[in-house]
């Protein structure tokens, strides 16, 4: 599917904004915990154990967020982010007021949209597709 330049710029803006904010505000802290060996100081929302839960969340929120920003393996990178946000919204914050769930829903919606549309022309994925 070919997009107009405006659609491609919009996808770039979404990828950089939501990937970058996820990395800066959530991924860096979780990745630092993993690298420091602080694996037990994390919740266990789906019963995998705090260590595995932290590693999976750090992978999604740090590694996959950066992949999203640059547009590399974009659809694949969106999947862990979608899962992480779905768990945050529908498991961790399910009993909280809507205001507490709102940010997770926004991230989830954008990651779903990026998964469905792809990264757009201004991405590494698109540049390699042309080769």
TIVO-2410 file (N, C-alpha, C; in nm, 3 decimals):
# residues 131
REC num residu      c1      c2      c3 atome chaine
REC   1      X   0.084  -0.117   0.000     N      A
REC   1      X   0.000   0.000   0.000    CA      A
REC   1      X   0.089   0.124   0.000     C      A
REC   2      X   0.069   0.212  -0.094     N      A
REC   2      X   0.146   0.336  -0.102    CA      A
REC   2      X   0.076   0.445  -0.021     C      A
REC   3      X   0.154   0.517   0.056     N      A
REC   3      X   0.101   0.626   0.135    CA      A
REC   3      X   0.145   0.759   0.075     C      A
REC   4      X   0.070   0.861   0.101     N      A
REC   4      X   0.113   0.994   0.062    CA      A
REC   4      X   0.226   1.037   0.154     C      A
REC   5      X   0.295   1.141   0.118     N      A
REC   5      X   0.402   1.192   0.204    CA      A
REC   5      X   0.348   1.230   0.341     C      A
REC   6      X   0.228   1.284   0.348     N      A
REC   6      X   0.171   1.322   0.477    CA      A
REC   6      X   0.148   1.200   0.566     C      A
REC   7      X   0.100   1.092   0.509     N      A
REC   7      X   0.080   0.970   0.587    CA      A
REC   7      X   0.213   0.913   0.634     C      A
REC   8      X   0.312   0.917   0.547     N      A
REC   8      X   0.445   0.868   0.586    CA      A
REC   8      X   0.505   0.954   0.696     C      A
REC   9      X   0.487   1.084   0.687     N      A
REC   9      X   0.536   1.174   0.793    CA      A
REC   9      X   0.460   1.150   0.923     C      A
REC  10      X   0.329   1.125   0.914     N      A
REC  10      X   0.249   1.097   1.033    CA      A
REC  10      X   0.296   0.968   1.100     C      A
REC  11      X   0.325   0.864   1.021     N      A
REC  11      X   0.375   0.739   1.078    CA      A
REC  11      X   0.511   0.759   1.142     C      A
REC  12      X   0.597   0.837   1.079     N      A
REC  12      X   0.727   0.869   1.138    CA      A
REC  12      X   0.709   0.940   1.271     C      A
REC  13      X   0.620   1.037   1.273     N      A
REC  13      X   0.593   1.112   1.396    CA      A
REC  13      X   0.542   1.020   1.507     C      A
REC  14      X   0.450   0.931   1.475     N      A
REC  14      X   0.398   0.836   1.575    CA      A
REC  14      X   0.508   0.742   1.624     C      A
REC  15      X   0.587   0.689   1.532     N      A
REC  15      X   0.694   0.595   1.570    CA      A
REC  15      X   0.795   0.662   1.661     C      A
REC  16      X   0.842   0.781   1.620     N      A
REC  16      X   0.945   0.850   1.697    CA      A
REC  16      X   0.891   0.896   1.832     C      A
REC  17      X   0.771   0.951   1.833     N      A
REC  17      X   0.714   1.002   1.958    CA      A
REC  17      X   0.684   0.890   2.056     C      A
REC  18      X   0.604   0.792   2.013     N      A
REC  18      X   0.562   0.688   2.107    CA      A
REC  18      X   0.673   0.585   2.134     C      A
REC  19      X   0.759   0.560   2.038     N      A
REC  19      X   0.874   0.474   2.064    CA      A
REC  19      X   0.975   0.544   2.153     C      A
REC  20      X   1.002   0.671   2.122     N      A
REC  20      X   1.100   0.746   2.200    CA      A
REC  20      X   1.056   0.769   2.344     C      A
REC  21      X   0.930   0.808   2.361     N      A
REC  21      X   0.880   0.829   2.498    CA      A
REC  21      X   0.878   0.699   2.577     C      A
REC  22      X   0.842   0.589   2.512     N      A
REC  22      X   0.843   0.461   2.582    CA      A
REC  22      X   0.985   0.427   2.627     C      A
REC  23      X   1.080   0.445   2.538     N      A
REC  23      X   1.220   0.415   2.573    CA      A
REC  23      X   1.268   0.503   2.688     C      A
REC  24      X   1.248   0.633   2.675     N      A
REC  24      X   1.301   0.727   2.775    CA      A
REC  24      X   1.230   0.712   2.910     C      A
REC  25      X   1.097   0.706   2.909     N      A
REC  25      X   1.021   0.709   3.034    CA      A
REC  25      X   1.004   0.573   3.100     C      A
REC  26      X   1.019   0.465   3.025     N      A
REC  26      X   0.993   0.333   3.082    CA      A
REC  26      X   1.105   0.233   3.055     C      A
REC  27      X   1.152   0.228   2.932     N      A
REC  27      X   1.250   0.127   2.892    CA      A
REC  27      X   1.386   0.143   2.956     C      A
REC  28      X   1.436   0.266   2.963     N      A
REC  28      X   1.569   0.287   3.020    CA      A
REC  28      X   1.575   0.242   3.166     C      A
REC  29      X   1.473   0.275   3.242     N      A
REC  29      X   1.470   0.236   3.383    CA      A
REC  29      X   1.465   0.086   3.402     C      A
REC  30      X   1.382   0.020   3.323     N      A
REC  30      X   1.371  -0.126   3.334    CA      A
REC  30      X   1.498  -0.194   3.285     C      A
REC  31      X   1.556  -0.145   3.177     N      A
REC  31      X   1.682  -0.201   3.126    CA      A
REC  31      X   1.792  -0.183   3.229     C      A
REC  32      X   1.796  -0.069   3.297     N      A
REC  32      X   1.896  -0.046   3.401    CA      A
REC  32      X   1.880  -0.145   3.515     C      A
REC  33      X   1.755  -0.174   3.553     N      A
REC  33      X   1.731  -0.274   3.658    CA      A
REC  33      X   1.783  -0.412   3.616     C      A
REC  34      X   1.756  -0.449   3.491     N      A
REC  34      X   1.804  -0.579   3.442    CA      A
REC  34      X   1.955  -0.583   3.444     C      A
REC  35      X   2.019  -0.478   3.391     N      A
REC  35      X   2.166  -0.475   3.385    CA      A
REC  35      X   2.229  -0.470   3.524     C      A
REC  36      X   2.159  -0.412   3.622     N      A
REC  36      X   2.210  -0.405   3.759    CA      A
REC  36      X   2.180  -0.531   3.838     C      A
REC  37      X   2.106  -0.624   3.779     N      A
REC  37      X   2.073  -0.749   3.847    CA      A
REC  37      X   1.961  -0.736   3.948     C      A
REC  38      X   1.883  -0.630   3.942     N      A
REC  38      X   1.772  -0.609   4.034    CA      A
REC  38      X   1.646  -0.674   3.978     C      A
REC  39      X   1.652  -0.803   3.955     N      A
REC  39      X   1.545  -0.873   3.884    CA      A
REC  39      X   1.424  -0.907   3.969     C      A
REC  40      X   1.439  -0.910   4.099     N      A
REC  40      X   1.326  -0.949   4.183    CA      A
REC  40      X   1.243  -0.830   4.228     C      A
REC  41      X   1.285  -0.710   4.196     N      A
REC  41      X   1.213  -0.589   4.239    CA      A
REC  41      X   1.117  -0.544   4.129     C      A
REC  42      X   1.027  -0.634   4.092     N      A
REC  42      X   0.932  -0.603   3.985    CA      A
REC  42      X   0.807  -0.687   4.009     C      A
REC  43      X   0.695  -0.639   3.963     N      A
REC  43      X   0.570  -0.712   3.977    CA      A
REC  43      X   0.566  -0.838   3.891     C      A
REC  44      X   0.467  -0.920   3.916     N      A
REC  44      X   0.450  -1.044   3.841    CA      A
REC  44      X   0.305  -1.053   3.794     C      A
REC  45      X   0.267  -0.969   3.696     N      A
REC  45      X   0.125  -0.958   3.661    CA      A
REC  45      X   0.064  -1.080   3.595     C      A
REC  46      X   0.143  -1.163   3.528     N      A
REC  46      X   0.083  -1.277   3.460    CA      A
REC  46      X   0.140  -1.410   3.506     C      A
REC  47      X   0.206  -1.409   3.620     N      A
REC  47      X   0.249  -1.534   3.682    CA      A
REC  47      X   0.373  -1.600   3.623     C      A
REC  48      X   0.459  -1.524   3.558     N      A
REC  48      X   0.583  -1.580   3.503    CA      A
REC  48      X   0.700  -1.566   3.600     C      A
REC  49      X   0.678  -1.494   3.707     N      A
REC  49      X   0.786  -1.463   3.801    CA      A
REC  49      X   0.835  -1.322   3.775     C      A
REC  50      X   0.880  -1.253   3.880     N      A
REC  50      X   0.923  -1.114   3.863    CA      A
REC  50      X   1.044  -1.099   3.770     C      A
REC  51      X   1.134  -1.195   3.771     N      A
REC  51      X   1.253  -1.186   3.687    CA      A
REC  51      X   1.216  -1.188   3.539     C      A
REC  52      X   1.139  -1.288   3.499     N      A
REC  52      X   1.097  -1.302   3.359    CA      A
REC  52      X   1.010  -1.183   3.318     C      A
REC  53      X   0.920  -1.142   3.406     N      A
REC  53      X   0.832  -1.029   3.376    CA      A
REC  53      X   0.912  -0.902   3.350     C      A
REC  54      X   1.013  -0.876   3.432     N      A
REC  54      X   1.096  -0.757   3.415    CA      A
REC  54      X   1.177  -0.766   3.285     C      A
REC  55      X   1.234  -0.881   3.258     N      A
REC  55      X   1.314  -0.898   3.136    CA      A
REC  55      X   1.227  -0.876   3.012     C      A
REC  56      X   1.108  -0.934   3.012     N      A
REC  56      X   1.018  -0.916   2.897    CA      A
REC  56      X   0.974  -0.771   2.881     C      A
REC  57      X   0.941  -0.707   2.992     N      A
REC  57      X   0.900  -0.566   2.986    CA      A
REC  57      X   1.016  -0.478   2.941     C      A
REC  58      X   1.137  -0.504   2.991     N      A
REC  58      X   1.255  -0.426   2.951    CA      A
REC  58      X   1.284  -0.446   2.803     C      A
REC  59      X   1.273  -0.569   2.754     N      A
REC  59      X   1.294  -0.596   2.611    CA      A
REC  59      X   1.195  -0.516   2.527     C      A
REC  60      X   1.068  -0.521   2.563     N      A
REC  60      X   0.966  -0.449   2.486    CA      A
REC  60      X   0.988  -0.299   2.494     C      A
REC  61      X   1.003  -0.247   2.615     N      A
REC  61      X   1.004  -0.103   2.636    CA      A
REC  61      X   1.136  -0.036   2.602     C      A
REC  62      X   1.244  -0.113   2.593     N      A
REC  62      X   1.374  -0.056   2.555    CA      A
REC  62      X   1.411  -0.096   2.413     C      A
REC  63      X   1.433  -0.226   2.391     N      A
REC  63      X   1.480  -0.273   2.261    CA      A
REC  63      X   1.376  -0.250   2.152     C      A
REC  64      X   1.255  -0.296   2.175     N      A
REC  64      X   1.150  -0.282   2.072    CA      A
REC  64      X   1.112  -0.137   2.049     C      A
REC  65      X   1.117  -0.055   2.152     N      A
REC  65      X   1.087   0.087   2.136    CA      A
REC  65      X   1.190   0.154   2.045     C      A
REC  66      X   1.317   0.121   2.060     N      A
REC  66      X   1.421   0.177   1.973    CA      A
REC  66      X   1.404   0.127   1.831     C      A
REC  67      X   1.372  -0.001   1.815     N      A
REC  67      X   1.347  -0.054   1.680    CA      A
REC  67      X   1.231   0.020   1.614     C      A
REC  68      X   1.130   0.052   1.690     N      A
REC  68      X   1.016   0.127   1.639    CA      A
REC  68      X   1.059   0.267   1.594     C      A
REC  69      X   1.140   0.333   1.674     N      A
REC  69      X   1.185   0.468   1.641    CA      A
REC  69      X   1.255   0.471   1.506     C      A
REC  70      X   1.346   0.377   1.483     N      A
REC  70      X   1.422   0.378   1.358    CA      A
REC  70      X   1.349   0.308   1.244     C      A
REC  71      X   1.243   0.236   1.278     N      A
REC  71      X   1.166   0.168   1.175    CA      A
REC  71      X   1.233   0.041   1.125     C      A
REC  72      X   1.291  -0.035   1.215     N      A
REC  72      X   1.357  -0.161   1.180    CA      A
REC  72      X   1.278  -0.276   1.243     C      A
REC  73      X   1.239  -0.373   1.161     N      A
REC  73      X   1.154  -0.484   1.207    CA      A
REC  73      X   1.029  -0.429   1.277     C      A
REC  74      X   0.973  -0.326   1.221     N      A
REC  74      X   0.871  -0.245   1.287    CA      A
REC  74      X   0.750  -0.326   1.332     C      A
REC  75      X   0.693  -0.405   1.243     N      A
REC  75      X   0.574  -0.481   1.284    CA      A
REC  75      X   0.609  -0.584   1.391     C      A
REC  76      X   0.723  -0.648   1.379     N      A
REC  76      X   0.765  -0.744   1.480    CA      A
REC  76      X   0.791  -0.674   1.613     C      A
REC  77      X   0.853  -0.556   1.608     N      A
REC  77      X   0.882  -0.480   1.730    CA      A
REC  77      X   0.755  -0.431   1.798     C      A
REC  78      X   0.650  -0.406   1.720     N      A
REC  78      X   0.525  -0.358   1.778    CA      A
REC  78      X   0.455  -0.466   1.861     C      A
REC  79      X   0.475  -0.592   1.826     N      A
REC  79      X   0.403  -0.701   1.896    CA      A
REC  79      X   0.435  -0.705   2.046     C      A
REC  80      X   0.563  -0.708   2.088     N      A
REC  80      X   0.588  -0.706   2.234    CA      A
REC  80      X   0.536  -0.579   2.301     C      A
REC  81      X   0.541  -0.467   2.231     N      A
REC  81      X   0.488  -0.343   2.288    CA      A
REC  81      X   0.336  -0.352   2.306     C      A
REC  82      X   0.268  -0.410   2.209     N      A
REC  82      X   0.123  -0.429   2.219    CA      A
REC  82      X   0.090  -0.520   2.338     C      A
REC  83      X   0.162  -0.630   2.349     N      A
REC  83      X   0.138  -0.724   2.460    CA      A
REC  83      X   0.165  -0.657   2.594     C      A
REC  84      X   0.276  -0.585   2.604     N      A
REC  84      X   0.311  -0.518   2.729    CA      A
REC  84      X   0.205  -0.416   2.770     C      A
REC  85      X   0.159  -0.337   2.674     N      A
REC  85      X   0.057  -0.237   2.705    CA      A
REC  85      X  -0.078  -0.302   2.738     C      A
REC  86      X  -0.111  -0.411   2.670     N      A
REC  86      X  -0.235  -0.483   2.701    CA      A
REC  86      X  -0.230  -0.538   2.843     C      A
REC  87      X  -0.117  -0.593   2.884     N      A
REC  87      X  -0.102  -0.643   3.021    CA      A
REC  87      X  -0.111  -0.527   3.120     C      A
REC  88      X  -0.044  -0.416   3.089     N      A
REC  88      X  -0.049  -0.300   3.180    CA      A
REC  88      X  -0.192  -0.251   3.199     C      A
REC  89      X  -0.266  -0.241   3.089     N      A
REC  89      X  -0.402  -0.187   3.096    CA      A
REC  89      X  -0.501  -0.288   3.154     C      A
REC  90      X  -0.501  -0.408   3.098     N      A
REC  90      X  -0.608  -0.504   3.129    CA      A
REC  90      X  -0.576  -0.603   3.242     C      A
REC  91      X  -0.452  -0.598   3.294     N      A
REC  91      X  -0.418  -0.683   3.409    CA      A
REC  91      X  -0.372  -0.596   3.526     C      A
REC  92      X  -0.266  -0.518   3.506     N      A
REC  92      X  -0.209  -0.440   3.615    CA      A
REC  92      X  -0.304  -0.331   3.663     C      A
REC  93      X  -0.366  -0.257   3.571     N      A
REC  93      X  -0.449  -0.142   3.608    CA      A
REC  93      X  -0.599  -0.167   3.592     C      A
REC  94      X  -0.641  -0.291   3.579     N      A
REC  94      X  -0.781  -0.320   3.550    CA      A
REC  94      X  -0.876  -0.269   3.659     C      A
REC  95      X  -0.833  -0.268   3.783     N      A
REC  95      X  -0.920  -0.222   3.891    CA      A
REC  95      X  -0.897  -0.076   3.928     C      A
REC  96      X  -0.807  -0.010   3.857     N      A
REC  96      X  -0.777   0.130   3.884    CA      A
REC  96      X  -0.878   0.220   3.812     C      A
REC  97      X  -0.884   0.345   3.852     N      A
REC  97      X  -0.970   0.440   3.779    CA      A
REC  97      X  -0.923   0.453   3.634     C      A
REC  98      X  -1.016   0.492   3.547     N      A
REC  98      X  -0.984   0.502   3.405    CA      A
REC  98      X  -0.863   0.591   3.379     C      A
REC  99      X  -0.850   0.697   3.455     N      A
REC  99      X  -0.738   0.790   3.436    CA      A
REC  99      X  -0.604   0.718   3.448     C      A
REC 100      X  -0.597   0.617   3.531     N      A
REC 100      X  -0.473   0.541   3.549    CA      A
REC 100      X  -0.447   0.451   3.428     C      A
REC 101      X  -0.551   0.412   3.356     N      A
REC 101      X  -0.539   0.324   3.239    CA      A
REC 101      X  -0.519   0.402   3.109     C      A
REC 102      X  -0.553   0.529   3.112     N      A
REC 102      X  -0.561   0.607   2.989    CA      A
REC 102      X  -0.430   0.609   2.909     C      A
REC 103      X  -0.318   0.634   2.974     N      A
REC 103      X  -0.190   0.641   2.902    CA      A
REC 103      X  -0.157   0.507   2.837     C      A
REC 104      X  -0.178   0.399   2.908     N      A
REC 104      X  -0.155   0.267   2.850    CA      A
REC 104      X  -0.243   0.240   2.729     C      A
REC 105      X  -0.367   0.285   2.735     N      A
REC 105      X  -0.458   0.270   2.621    CA      A
REC 105      X  -0.412   0.351   2.501     C      A
REC 106      X  -0.360   0.471   2.526     N      A
REC 106      X  -0.307   0.552   2.417    CA      A
REC 106      X  -0.189   0.483   2.349     C      A
REC 107      X  -0.094   0.437   2.429     N      A
REC 107      X   0.021   0.364   2.374    CA      A
REC 107      X  -0.026   0.240   2.298     C      A
REC 108      X  -0.116   0.164   2.357     N      A
REC 108      X  -0.167   0.042   2.294    CA      A
REC 108      X  -0.230   0.073   2.160     C      A
REC 109      X  -0.312   0.178   2.153     N      A
REC 109      X  -0.379   0.214   2.029    CA      A
REC 109      X  -0.278   0.252   1.920     C      A
REC 110      X  -0.178   0.330   1.956     N      A
REC 110      X  -0.077   0.371   1.857    CA      A
REC 110      X   0.003   0.250   1.810     C      A
REC 111      X   0.042   0.163   1.902     N      A
REC 111      X   0.119   0.045   1.861    CA      A
REC 111      X   0.037  -0.047   1.772     C      A
REC 112      X  -0.092  -0.060   1.799     N      A
REC 112      X  -0.178  -0.138   1.711    CA      A
REC 112      X  -0.187  -0.075   1.572     C      A
REC 113      X  -0.199   0.057   1.567     N      A
REC 113      X  -0.206   0.127   1.438    CA      A
REC 113      X  -0.077   0.109   1.360     C      A
REC 114      X   0.036   0.120   1.426     N      A
REC 114      X   0.165   0.101   1.359    CA      A
REC 114      X   0.178  -0.043   1.310     C      A
REC 115      X   0.135  -0.138   1.391     N      A
REC 115      X   0.139  -0.278   1.349    CA      A
REC 115      X   0.055  -0.298   1.222     C      A
REC 116      X  -0.063  -0.237   1.218     N      A
REC 116      X  -0.152  -0.256   1.103    CA      A
REC 116      X  -0.104  -0.183   0.978     C      A
REC 117      X  -0.045  -0.065   0.994     N      A
REC 117      X  -0.006   0.014   0.877    CA      A
REC 117      X   0.136  -0.014   0.831     C      A
REC 118      X   0.221  -0.056   0.921     N      A
REC 118      X   0.363  -0.066   0.890    CA      A
REC 118      X   0.431   0.067   0.921     C      A
REC 119      X   0.560   0.076   0.895     N      A
REC 119      X   0.637   0.191   0.940    CA      A
REC 119      X   0.629   0.314   0.851     C      A
REC 120      X   0.584   0.299   0.727     N      A
REC 120      X   0.585   0.411   0.633    CA      A
REC 120      X   0.718   0.418   0.559     C      A
REC 121      X   0.725   0.511   0.465     N      A
REC 121      X   0.844   0.522   0.379    CA      A
REC 121      X   0.969   0.566   0.452     C      A
REC 122      X   0.954   0.644   0.559     N      A
REC 122      X   1.069   0.699   0.629    CA      A
REC 122      X   1.113   0.603   0.740     C      A
REC 123      X   1.162   0.487   0.698     N      A
REC 123      X   1.202   0.382   0.792    CA      A
REC 123      X   1.311   0.297   0.729     C      A
REC 124      X   1.386   0.230   0.812     N      A
REC 124      X   1.487   0.136   0.761    CA      A
REC 124      X   1.419   0.021   0.690     C      A
REC 125      X   1.308  -0.026   0.742     N      A
REC 125      X   1.234  -0.135   0.675    CA      A
REC 125      X   1.206  -0.101   0.530     C      A
REC 126      X   1.155   0.017   0.506     N      A
REC 126      X   1.118   0.058   0.370    CA      A
REC 126      X   1.241   0.073   0.282     C      A
REC 127      X   1.350   0.121   0.336     N      A
REC 127      X   1.472   0.139   0.258    CA      A
REC 127      X   1.528   0.003   0.213     C      A
REC 128      X   1.522  -0.097   0.300     N      A
REC 128      X   1.571  -0.230   0.264    CA      A
REC 128      X   1.475  -0.302   0.170     C      A
REC 129      X   1.348  -0.266   0.176     N      A
REC 129      X   1.251  -0.328   0.087    CA      A
REC 129      X   1.277  -0.290  -0.058     C      A
REC 130      X   1.336  -0.173  -0.079     N      A
REC 130      X   1.364  -0.124  -0.213    CA      A
REC 130      X   1.485  -0.193  -0.276     C      A
REC 131      X   1.570  -0.251  -0.195     N      A
REC 131      X   1.692  -0.315  -0.247    CA      A
REC 131      X   1.660  -0.443  -0.319     C      A
***
